[in-house]
Amino acid sequence: MQSITFKPIGVIHNTITNPKDAPRSERMADGITATVEIFPEYADGLSDLEGFSHVILLVHFHLSKDYDLKTLPFLGHTKRGVFATRSPRRPNPIGMSIVRLIKIDGNVLKIANTEMVDGTPVLDIKPYVPLPYKREEIKLGWLEEHISDRDENLP
């Protein structure tokens, strides 16, 4: 199979510079603001995004140098398969984060609740649209035993 190459469309600017200082999830990043600078050649793609309260950022974990197929997640004491976790140490170091969109100023998005470190390359942006799944249809796998209230304790 051929390799796949992505070109960043922008970069995150944040006060978090060390991955060890980053919150483990968006829900733990409440109040942390940052900016996403979209490169000028992609700025027209931001049209009509300002009406959304949240966006999904797809990013490249540029500081992740290796991966483990089994990893110890921050919830629990058992190693899990990397694809059953949100670990940044992945065969393809791609991350996804749902952040609150505060405003758009030209080619710069001001966002809140981000756990991304400064300089993280942005691969894509998508509007967050809640899926119409019934709550009872959603299963959380091994996380079920670590989460007592899905709305309050979900990482």
PAMI-758846 format. One record per residue: residue in one letter; residue number from 0; y negated, x, z of N, C-alpha, C, O, CB in turn. Coordinates in Angstrom, 3 decimals. Glycine has a CB too. Example, Ala and Ser with C-alpha at 12.3 -4.5 7.8 and 13.67 -1.06 7.14 Angstrom:
// PAMI-758846
 aa   i      n.Y      n.X      n.Z     ca.Y     ca.X     ca.Z      c.Y      c.X      c.Z      o.Y      o.X      o.Z     cb.Y     cb.X     cb.Z
  A   0    5.690   13.190    7.800    4.500   12.300    7.800    3.300   13.200    7.800    3.319   14.236    8.465    4.473   11.308    9.046
  S   1    2.250   12.850    7.080    1.060   13.670    7.140   -0.030   12.900    7.870   -1.138   13.409    8.039    0.598   14.084    5.725
***
This chain:
// PAMI-758846
 aa   i      n.Y      n.X      n.Z     ca.Y     ca.X     ca.Z      c.Y      c.X      c.Z      o.Y      o.X      o.Z     cb.Y     cb.X     cb.Z
  M   0    1.182    0.840    0.000    0.000    0.000    0.000   -1.245    0.885    0.000   -1.269    1.936    0.641    0.002   -0.956    1.219
  Q   1   -2.258    0.461   -0.709   -3.501    1.221   -0.784   -4.272    1.127    0.520   -4.161    0.144    1.253   -4.363    0.727   -1.941
  S   2   -5.052    2.158    0.800   -5.901    2.106    1.988   -7.089    1.200    1.716   -7.436    0.940    0.564   -6.375    3.524    2.397
  I   3   -7.697    0.731    2.766   -8.833   -0.176    2.689  -10.041    0.533    3.275   -9.949    1.156    4.333   -8.548   -1.516    3.437
  T   4  -11.160    0.441    2.595  -12.380    1.071    3.079  -13.441    0.009    3.306  -13.674   -0.841    2.447  -12.882    2.141    2.088
  F   5  -14.080    0.062    4.463  -15.185   -0.838    4.777  -16.466   -0.034    4.882  -16.456    1.125    5.299  -14.917   -1.618    6.087
  K   6  -17.557   -0.655    4.504  -18.877   -0.043    4.626  -19.661   -0.852    5.664  -19.794   -2.067    5.518  -19.630    0.001    3.232
  P   7  -20.179   -0.203    6.701  -20.945   -0.948    7.706  -22.151   -1.649    7.081  -22.781   -1.140    6.154  -21.409   -0.007    8.825
  I   8  -22.452   -2.835    7.620  -23.637   -3.581    7.180  -24.788   -3.407    8.151  -25.909   -3.838    7.883  -23.309   -5.064    7.027
  G   9  -24.506   -2.768    9.288  -25.539   -2.573   10.296  -24.996   -1.788   11.473  -23.879   -1.271   11.442  -26.093   -3.915   10.767
  V  10  -25.827   -1.710   12.526  -25.469   -0.940   13.715  -26.036   -1.624   14.956  -27.108   -2.229   14.916  -25.989    0.519   13.609
  I  11  -25.302   -1.517   16.044  -25.750   -2.090   17.318  -26.550   -1.059   18.081  -26.156    0.103   18.177  -24.552   -2.578   18.165
  H  12  -27.684   -1.492   18.627  -28.505   -0.650   19.498  -28.440   -1.257   20.888  -28.791   -2.420   21.088  -29.998   -0.543   18.983
  N  13  -27.989   -0.461   21.846  -27.745   -0.957   23.180  -28.007    0.150   24.186  -28.012    1.327   23.823  -26.312   -1.492   23.311
  T  14  -28.221   -0.205   25.433  -28.408    0.807   26.480  -27.077    1.359   26.968  -27.049    2.365   27.676  -29.184    0.218   27.656
  I  15  -25.981    0.721   26.603  -24.651    1.210   26.983  -24.264    2.318   26.011  -24.101    2.078   24.815  -23.581    0.048   26.975
  T  16  -24.120    3.536   26.536  -23.796    4.668   25.665  -22.393    5.210   25.883  -21.856    5.909   25.024  -24.789    5.770   25.875
  N  17  -21.797    4.893   27.029  -20.458    5.378   27.354  -19.500    4.191   27.388  -19.747    3.225   28.110  -20.451    6.141   28.716
  P  18  -18.414    4.248   26.622  -17.469    3.127   26.624  -16.951    2.762   28.020  -16.622    1.603   28.275  -16.301    3.457   25.733
  K  19  -16.878    3.732   28.912  -16.396    3.447   30.270  -17.373    2.570   31.050  -16.988    1.952   32.042  -16.158    4.751   31.028
  D  20  -18.635    2.508   30.615  -19.637    1.678   31.278  -19.731    0.282   30.667  -20.458   -0.572   31.175  -20.992    2.354   31.215
  A  21  -19.009    0.052   29.593  -19.081   -1.238   28.898  -18.272   -2.295   29.635  -17.181   -2.004   30.126  -18.578   -1.102   27.450
  P  22  -18.787   -3.515   29.718  -17.993   -4.606   30.298  -16.729   -4.805   29.479  -16.680   -4.440   28.304  -18.813   -5.925   30.359
  R  23  -15.704   -5.384   30.099  -14.414   -5.572   29.441  -14.391   -6.718   28.444  -13.500   -6.781   27.598  -13.363   -5.801   30.466
  S  24  -15.362   -7.631   28.529  -15.416   -8.751   27.594  -16.828   -9.314   27.574  -17.672   -8.961   28.398  -14.388   -9.851   27.977
  E  25  -17.063  -10.204   26.607  -18.377  -10.836   26.493  -18.720  -11.618   27.757  -19.880  -11.659   28.166  -18.420  -11.763   25.272
  R  26  -17.724  -12.235   28.371  -17.971  -13.049   29.567  -18.394  -12.206   30.747  -19.044  -12.711   31.663  -16.735  -13.842   29.930
  M  27  -18.041  -10.929   30.747  -18.449  -10.027   31.819  -19.768   -9.332   31.479  -20.284   -8.550   32.279  -17.355   -8.985   32.083
  A  28  -20.307   -9.612   30.309  -21.538   -8.974   29.848  -22.742   -9.907   29.950  -23.756   -9.696   29.285  -21.373   -8.504   28.414
  D  29  -22.626  -10.929   30.776  -23.689  -11.918   30.920  -25.016  -11.234   31.221  -25.127  -10.478   32.186  -23.344  -12.923   32.027
  G  30  -26.006  -11.497   30.406  -27.339  -10.950   30.616  -27.616   -9.628   29.920  -28.771   -9.209   29.852  -27.562  -10.779   32.050
  I  31  -26.597   -8.962   29.404  -26.823   -7.701   28.695  -27.314   -8.028   27.285  -26.631   -8.708   26.520  -25.516   -6.825   28.651
  T  32  -28.498   -7.537   26.957  -29.046   -7.781   25.623  -28.990   -6.512   24.790  -28.947   -5.400   25.315  -30.492   -8.297   25.713
  A  33  -28.993   -6.704   23.499  -28.952   -5.596   22.550  -29.554   -6.083   21.245  -29.912   -7.254   21.116  -27.492   -5.068   22.339
  T  34  -29.664   -5.194   20.292  -30.099   -5.585   18.964  -29.058   -5.139   17.943  -28.342   -4.156   18.137  -31.488   -4.984   18.638
  V  35  -29.002   -5.883   16.869  -28.156   -5.527   15.741  -29.087   -5.305   14.569  -29.716   -6.242   14.076  -27.076   -6.635   15.433
  E  36  -29.172   -4.072   14.127  -29.987   -3.740   12.961  -29.120   -3.877   11.725  -28.152   -3.139   11.545  -30.586   -2.302   13.070
  I  37  -29.476   -4.822   10.881  -28.765   -5.006    9.615  -29.480   -4.147    8.575  -30.705   -4.187    8.466  -28.721   -6.534    9.178
  F  38  -28.731   -3.391    7.832  -29.323   -2.513    6.835  -30.043   -3.349    5.775  -29.571   -4.428    5.416  -28.241   -1.615    6.185
  P  39  -31.181   -2.861    5.272  -32.029   -3.655    4.370  -31.298   -4.291    3.191  -31.632   -5.407    2.792  -33.117   -2.795    3.843
  E  40  -30.319   -3.608    2.634  -29.635   -4.162    1.457  -28.782   -5.389    1.784  -28.312   -6.075    0.876  -28.760   -3.096    0.826
  Y  41  -28.577   -5.674    3.092  -27.792   -6.841    3.509  -28.640   -7.903    4.203  -28.115   -8.941    4.607  -26.674   -6.406    4.432
  A  42  -29.932   -7.662    4.346  -30.808   -8.557    5.115  -30.846   -9.977    4.562  -30.937  -10.927    5.340  -32.211   -7.998    5.146
  D  43  -30.780  -10.150    3.254  -30.804  -11.502    2.683  -29.614  -12.342    3.151  -29.684  -13.571    3.145  -30.813  -11.426    1.156
  G  44  -28.549  -11.701    3.546  -27.378  -12.416    4.041  -27.605  -13.093    5.385  -26.773  -13.885    5.827  -26.227  -11.474    4.152
  L  45  -28.725  -12.789    6.041  -29.038  -13.418    7.328  -29.685  -14.788    7.167  -29.881  -15.498    8.154  -29.950  -12.521    8.133
  S  46  -30.015  -15.162    5.946  -30.619  -16.473    5.709  -29.755  -17.575    6.294  -28.535  -17.571    6.130  -30.828  -16.708    4.210
  D  47  -30.386  -18.517    6.976  -29.751  -19.707    7.542  -28.928  -19.442    8.799  -28.318  -20.371    9.329  -28.876  -20.332    6.515
  L  48  -28.891  -18.215    9.289  -28.122  -17.906   10.490  -28.876  -18.286   11.767  -28.257  -18.484   12.813  -27.773  -16.424   10.516
  E  49  -30.199  -18.388   11.692  -31.011  -18.616   12.889  -30.725  -19.939   13.590  -31.098  -20.091   14.753  -32.457  -18.561   12.525
  G  50  -30.091  -20.886   12.946  -29.790  -22.164   13.573  -28.551  -22.140   14.467  -28.263  -23.127   15.143  -29.614  -23.199   12.518
  F  51  -27.821  -21.036   14.482  -26.611  -20.933   15.295  -26.933  -20.302   16.645  -27.743  -19.379   16.728  -25.531  -20.111   14.563
  S  52  -26.297  -20.802   17.698  -26.540  -20.252   19.029  -25.704  -19.000   19.288  -26.090  -18.153   20.094  -26.243  -21.302   20.092
  H  53  -24.561  -18.878   18.611  -23.666  -17.747   18.814  -23.147  -17.248   17.464  -23.011  -18.013   16.509  -22.491  -18.139   19.741
  V  54  -22.866  -15.965   17.412  -22.283  -15.370   16.216  -21.089  -14.505   16.610  -20.976  -14.040   17.744  -23.338  -14.533   15.444
  I  55  -20.221  -14.311   15.655  -19.073  -13.424   15.831  -19.412  -12.112   15.144  -19.753  -12.092   13.962  -17.749  -14.055   15.249
  L  56  -19.317  -11.023   15.883  -19.535   -9.695   15.310  -18.177   -9.028   15.120  -17.381   -8.951   16.055  -20.469   -8.823   16.223
  L  57  -17.920   -8.555   13.924  -16.752   -7.729   13.653  -17.264   -6.298   13.566  -18.159   -5.993   12.779  -15.995   -8.172   12.325
  V  58  -16.687   -5.432   14.381  -17.215   -4.075   14.500  -16.109   -3.039   14.365  -14.919   -3.342   14.452  -17.934   -3.899   15.834
  H  59  -16.550   -1.814   14.149  -15.640   -0.669   14.119  -15.779    0.065   15.448  -16.875    0.497   15.806  -15.947    0.287   12.900
  F  60  -14.671    0.209   16.185  -14.689    0.974   17.436  -14.744    2.464   17.082  -13.730    3.160   17.119  -13.427    0.647   18.329
  H  61  -15.926    2.929   16.744  -16.116    4.275   16.219  -15.792    5.394   17.207  -15.576    6.532   16.791  -17.517    4.425   15.764
  L  62  -15.754    5.100   18.486  -15.451    6.124   19.486  -13.972    6.153   19.863  -13.549    7.025   20.622  -16.287    5.895   20.727
  S  63  -13.193    5.228   19.354  -11.766    5.181   19.632  -11.061    6.156   18.693  -11.076    5.977   17.475  -11.203    3.732   19.469
  K  64  -10.455    7.172   19.260   -9.884    8.244   18.437   -8.380    8.152   18.236   -7.834    8.838   17.372  -10.204    9.557   19.049
  D  65   -7.711    7.334   19.001   -6.265    7.254   18.907   -5.839    5.853   19.314   -6.686    5.026   19.652   -5.579    8.330   19.794
  Y  66   -4.563    5.576   19.288   -4.094    4.258   19.693   -2.750    4.368   20.393   -2.032    5.361   20.274   -3.990    3.323   18.483
  D  67   -2.443    3.312   21.123   -1.165    3.164   21.803   -0.615    1.797   21.412   -1.349    0.809   21.427   -1.311    3.309   23.370
  L  68    0.656    1.732   21.067    1.251    0.441   20.725    1.559   -0.376   21.968    1.705   -1.596   21.885    2.520    0.641   19.910
  K  69    1.661    0.276   23.113    1.786   -0.387   24.411    0.610    0.083   25.258    0.313    1.276   25.320    3.175   -0.066   25.111
  T  70   -0.053   -0.864   25.906   -1.236   -0.519   26.679   -1.289   -1.345   27.954   -0.727   -2.438   28.020   -2.509   -0.731   25.849
  L  71   -1.962   -0.821   28.955   -2.121   -1.529   30.218   -3.449   -2.276   30.177   -4.505   -1.650   30.273   -2.059   -0.546   31.436
  P  72   -3.421   -3.608   30.035   -4.670   -4.370   29.989   -5.316   -4.411   31.369   -4.649   -4.202   32.383   -4.417   -5.802   29.473
  F  73   -6.629   -4.683   31.398   -7.317   -4.679   32.685   -6.898   -5.847   33.562   -7.113   -5.800   34.773   -8.813   -4.710   32.474
  L  74   -6.312   -6.887   32.998   -5.713   -7.965   33.794   -4.210   -7.731   33.804   -3.568   -7.769   32.755   -6.069   -9.398   33.214
  G  75   -3.661   -7.494   34.951   -2.222   -7.321   35.051   -1.838   -5.884   35.326   -2.672   -4.978   35.322   -1.556   -7.790   33.792
  H  76   -0.543   -5.701   35.566   -0.017   -4.387   35.922    1.164   -3.997   35.052    1.931   -3.099   35.399    0.390   -4.363   37.379
  T  77    1.308   -4.674   33.920    2.419   -4.433   33.014    1.876   -4.024   31.656    0.946   -4.643   31.139    3.319   -5.683   32.892
  K  78    2.458   -2.979   31.078    2.047   -2.597   29.729    2.415   -3.713   28.760    3.479   -4.325   28.861    2.707   -1.255   29.301
  R  79    1.513   -3.962   27.822    1.687   -5.013   26.821    1.538   -4.404   25.429    0.959   -3.330   25.267    0.659   -6.167   27.034
  G  80    2.062   -5.098   24.441    1.849   -4.672   23.066    0.365   -4.746   22.738   -0.305   -5.707   23.115    2.671   -5.537   22.085
  V  81   -0.150   -3.750   22.045   -1.584   -3.684   21.759   -2.096   -4.930   21.048   -3.251   -5.317   21.225   -1.887   -2.463   20.921
  F  82   -1.238   -5.562   20.240   -1.678   -6.747   19.503   -1.739   -7.998   20.382   -2.187   -9.052   19.931   -0.752   -6.994   18.332
  A  83   -1.294   -7.884   21.625   -1.398   -8.968   22.602   -2.526   -8.687   23.593   -2.625   -9.340   24.632   -0.060   -9.155   23.350
  T  84   -3.377   -7.708   23.263   -4.494   -7.340   24.124   -5.764   -7.200   23.290   -5.742   -7.307   22.064   -4.193   -6.026   24.883
  R  85   -6.868   -6.959   23.992   -8.139   -6.703   23.317   -8.533   -5.234   23.405   -9.713   -4.908   23.281   -9.239   -7.572   23.914
  S  86   -7.589   -4.363   23.612   -7.851   -2.941   23.744   -8.555   -2.397   22.499   -8.226   -2.793   21.380   -6.545   -2.182   23.991
  P  87   -9.528   -1.489   22.687  -10.163   -0.855   21.529   -9.290    0.224   20.890   -9.565    0.663   19.773  -11.489   -0.252   21.939
  R  88   -8.245    0.650   21.587   -7.343    1.684   21.069   -6.268    1.006   20.237   -5.206    0.638   20.738   -6.706    2.525   22.229
  R  89   -6.575    0.848   18.932   -5.732    0.076   18.018   -5.475    0.899   16.754   -6.249    1.806   16.446   -6.399   -1.293   17.662
  P  90   -4.396    0.597   16.014   -4.169    1.318   14.752   -5.365    1.227   13.803   -5.722    2.216   13.162   -2.928    0.772   14.058
  N  91   -5.979    0.063   13.710   -7.236   -0.109   12.979   -8.263   -0.520   14.027   -8.255   -1.669   14.468   -7.116   -1.189   11.800
  P  92   -9.144    0.384   14.436  -10.045    0.112   15.556  -11.159   -0.881   15.199  -12.333   -0.526   15.100  -10.659    1.409   16.039
  I  93  -10.744   -2.130   15.013  -11.670   -3.205   14.676  -11.817   -4.100   15.892  -10.824   -4.482   16.511  -11.179   -4.018   13.436
  G  94  -13.041   -4.433   16.233  -13.308   -5.310   17.356  -13.981   -6.585   16.911  -14.594   -6.654   15.846  -14.158   -4.609   18.379
  M  95  -13.851   -7.599   17.754  -14.488   -8.886   17.508  -15.149   -9.313   18.811  -14.551   -9.231   19.883  -13.455   -9.965   17.000
  S  96  -16.384   -9.768   18.701  -17.111  -10.190   19.885  -17.947  -11.421   19.552  -18.621  -11.465   18.523  -18.002   -9.046   20.422
  I  97  -17.899  -12.415   20.430  -18.759  -13.585   20.281  -19.966  -13.358   21.178  -19.824  -13.210   22.392  -18.002  -14.925   20.649
  V  98  -21.151  -13.331   20.583  -22.377  -13.055   21.329  -23.377  -14.184   21.115  -23.313  -14.918   20.128  -22.989  -11.701   20.900
  R  99  -24.300  -14.305   22.060  -25.358  -15.310   21.926  -26.464  -14.737   21.055  -26.934  -13.621   21.279  -25.915  -15.740   23.321
  L 100  -26.870  -15.509   20.069  -27.955  -15.111   19.175  -29.266  -15.614   19.765  -29.489  -16.821   19.858  -27.738  -15.667   17.727
  I 101  -30.120  -14.697   20.156  -31.401  -15.068   20.758  -32.451  -15.327   19.680  -33.124  -16.358   19.687  -31.884  -13.966   21.715
  K 102  -32.578  -14.380   18.758  -33.529  -14.564   17.663  -33.246  -13.561   16.559  -32.534  -12.575   16.745  -34.981  -14.418   18.164
  I 103  -33.832  -13.850   15.399  -33.753  -12.953   14.255  -35.174  -12.594   13.875  -36.012  -13.473   13.674  -32.981  -13.602   13.051
  D 104  -35.444  -11.313   13.776  -36.760  -10.820   13.378  -36.559   -9.895   12.183  -36.242   -8.717   12.342  -37.488  -10.078   14.566
  G 105  -36.747  -10.442   10.992  -36.512   -9.658    9.780  -35.035   -9.343    9.644  -34.211  -10.244    9.487  -37.337   -8.360    9.795
  N 106  -34.702   -8.059    9.707  -33.311   -7.628    9.580  -32.695   -7.254   10.933  -31.664   -6.583   10.981  -33.222   -6.444    8.629
  V 107  -33.331   -7.692   12.039  -32.846   -7.355   13.382  -32.491   -8.618   14.154  -33.300   -9.537   14.277  -33.903   -6.541   14.153
  L 108  -31.283   -8.645   14.666  -30.828   -9.744   15.514  -30.941   -9.302   16.962  -30.473   -8.221   17.320  -29.362  -10.167   15.169
  K 109  -31.555  -10.121   17.792  -31.524   -9.879   19.228  -30.385  -10.726   19.754  -30.327  -11.930   19.506  -32.905  -10.227   19.935
  I 110  -29.464  -10.080   20.494  -28.272  -10.762   20.975  -28.130  -10.577   22.483  -28.721   -9.669   23.068  -27.021  -10.242   20.248
  A 111  -27.349  -11.439   23.094  -27.043  -11.326   24.519  -25.542  -11.414   24.717  -24.811  -11.950   23.885  -27.766  -12.425   25.336
  N 112  -25.109  -10.877   25.830  -23.710  -10.908   26.256  -22.823  -10.060   25.350  -21.781  -10.508   24.871  -23.199  -12.343   26.281
  T 113  -23.259   -8.842   25.131  -22.464   -7.936   24.307  -21.930   -6.781   25.139  -22.605   -6.275   26.036  -23.294   -7.404   23.136
  E 114  -20.708   -6.376   24.826  -20.074   -5.258   25.507  -19.986   -4.025   24.603  -19.333   -3.042   24.954  -18.683   -5.658   25.984
  M 115  -20.631   -4.076   23.460  -20.557   -2.975   22.497  -21.461   -1.817   22.908  -22.543   -2.023   23.459  -20.938   -3.465   21.098
  V 116  -21.009   -0.613   22.636  -21.803    0.564   22.958  -22.817    0.850   21.852  -22.661    0.414   20.711  -20.895    1.780   23.177
  D 117  -23.839    1.582   22.217  -24.889    1.965   21.276  -24.290    2.714   20.090  -23.442    3.590   20.260  -25.954    2.832   21.975
  G 118  -24.732    2.366   18.907  -24.261    3.035   17.704  -23.023    2.427   17.078  -22.532    2.941   16.074  -23.993    4.439   18.009
  T 119  -22.504    1.346   17.644  -21.311    0.716   17.083  -21.608    0.152   15.694  -22.523   -0.659   15.548  -20.797   -0.401   18.017
  P 120  -20.860    0.561   14.677  -21.063    0.025   13.330  -20.617   -1.438   13.239  -19.558   -1.808   13.746  -20.301    0.872   12.302
  V 121  -21.435   -2.255   12.591  -21.129   -3.669   12.379  -20.531   -3.819   10.984  -21.118   -3.377    9.996  -22.409   -4.567   12.548
  L 122  -19.353   -4.449   10.915  -18.683   -4.649    9.632  -18.996   -6.008    9.021  -19.056   -6.146    7.799  -17.189   -4.501    9.800
  D 123  -19.197   -7.022    9.882  -19.452   -8.363    9.373  -20.014   -9.219   10.494  -19.855   -8.905   11.673  -18.164   -8.995    8.790
  I 124  -20.673  -10.303   10.112  -21.209  -11.303   11.036  -20.770  -12.658   10.516  -20.852  -12.938    9.320  -22.783  -11.212   11.163
  K 125  -20.303  -13.493   11.430  -19.921  -14.859   11.068  -20.514  -15.802   12.105  -20.600  -15.447   13.280  -18.360  -15.020   10.985
  P 126  -20.923  -16.993   11.693  -21.404  -17.949   12.689  -20.231  -18.411   13.548  -19.122  -18.600   13.048  -22.101  -19.163   12.008
  Y 127  -20.483  -18.591   14.838  -19.442  -19.110   15.716  -19.418  -20.621   15.602  -20.422  -21.295   15.833  -19.670  -18.670   17.187
  V 128  -18.264  -21.136   15.243  -18.056  -22.574   15.130  -16.821  -22.902   15.961  -15.722  -22.470   15.615  -17.887  -23.032   13.622
  P 129  -16.974  -23.661   17.058  -15.802  -23.989   17.875  -14.762  -24.725   17.042  -15.076  -25.672   16.320  -16.207  -24.842   19.093
  L 130  -13.546  -24.281   17.154  -12.476  -24.915   16.403  -12.062  -26.212   17.084  -12.131  -26.323   18.308  -11.273  -23.967   16.263
  P 131  -11.643  -27.168   16.314  -11.324  -28.479   16.878   -9.918  -28.574   17.470   -9.252  -29.597   17.312  -11.482  -29.525   15.822
  Y 132   -9.460  -27.518   18.150   -8.149  -27.576   18.772   -8.220  -28.366   20.071   -9.204  -28.283   20.807   -7.608  -26.164   19.029
  K 133   -7.188  -29.117   20.341   -7.093  -29.781   21.629   -6.738  -28.718   22.660   -5.934  -27.825   22.391   -6.034  -30.942   21.607
  R 134   -7.326  -28.817   23.811   -7.124  -27.817   24.845   -5.641  -27.568   25.137   -5.239  -26.427   25.363   -7.830  -28.243   26.108
  E 135   -4.831  -28.625   25.133   -3.413  -28.453   25.448   -2.647  -27.741   24.339   -1.513  -27.315   24.557   -2.779  -29.796   25.715
  E 136   -3.243  -27.602   23.150   -2.593  -26.880   22.054   -2.774  -25.371   22.179   -2.065  -24.608   21.523   -3.142  -27.355   20.716
  I 137   -3.702  -24.939   23.001   -4.017  -23.518   23.119   -3.147  -22.887   24.192   -3.119  -23.349   25.333   -5.511  -23.309   23.442
  K 138   -2.437  -21.829   23.820   -1.615  -21.076   24.757   -2.205  -19.672   24.891   -2.713  -19.114   23.918   -0.121  -21.021   24.285
  L 139   -2.137  -19.115   26.070   -2.721  -17.813   26.335   -1.687  -16.735   26.620   -2.019  -15.693   27.185   -3.662  -17.913   27.482
  G 140   -0.434  -16.973   26.235    0.596  -15.952   26.375    0.691  -15.397   27.781    0.638  -16.145   28.757    0.339  -14.836   25.417
  W 141    0.832  -14.081   27.884    0.988  -13.418   29.174   -0.229  -13.585   30.074   -0.122  -13.402   31.287    1.261  -11.956   28.967
  L 142   -1.384  -13.927   29.506   -2.583  -14.106   30.322   -2.512  -15.351   31.206   -3.220  -15.433   32.209   -3.803  -14.185   29.431
  E 143   -1.671  -16.314   30.847   -1.558  -17.558   31.624   -1.361  -17.284   33.117   -1.935  -17.977   33.956   -0.394  -18.404   31.096
  E 144   -0.552  -16.278   33.446   -0.267  -16.007   34.858   -1.429  -15.326   35.573   -1.414  -15.216   36.799    0.970  -15.147   34.976
  H 145   -2.425  -14.874   34.837   -3.566  -14.174   35.448   -4.829  -15.016   35.484   -5.838  -14.599   36.052   -3.847  -12.897   34.700
  I 146   -4.782  -16.179   34.895   -5.979  -17.014   34.795   -5.686  -18.371   35.424   -4.821  -19.114   34.962   -6.432  -17.178   33.308
  S 147   -6.418  -18.674   36.479   -6.184  -19.952   37.150   -7.058  -21.058   36.585   -6.636  -22.215   36.547   -6.432  -19.815   38.639
  D 148   -8.251  -20.732   36.151   -9.166  -21.719   35.583   -9.694  -21.137   34.285  -10.500  -20.207   34.306  -10.338  -22.077   36.576
  R 149   -9.257  -21.665   33.168   -9.606  -21.095   31.861  -11.109  -20.974   31.626  -11.558  -20.020   30.991   -9.004  -21.933   30.770
  D 150  -11.885  -21.922   32.126  -13.325  -21.890   31.857  -14.048  -20.858   32.692  -15.050  -20.308   32.233  -13.928  -23.243   32.105
  E 151  -13.586  -20.567   33.906  -14.326  -19.680   34.795  -13.797  -18.254   34.814  -14.577  -17.317   34.987  -14.303  -20.229   36.176
  N 152  -12.504  -18.067   34.643  -11.930  -16.752   34.835  -11.472  -16.066   33.562  -11.005  -14.928   33.614  -10.800  -16.853   35.753
  L 153  -11.591  -16.721   32.436  -11.149  -16.122   31.180  -12.014  -14.918   30.868  -13.241  -15.020   30.854  -11.202  -17.147   30.022
  P 154  -11.388  -13.780   30.619  -12.179  -12.566   30.340  -12.889  -12.643   29.012  -13.591  -11.706   28.633  -11.294  -11.339   30.363
***
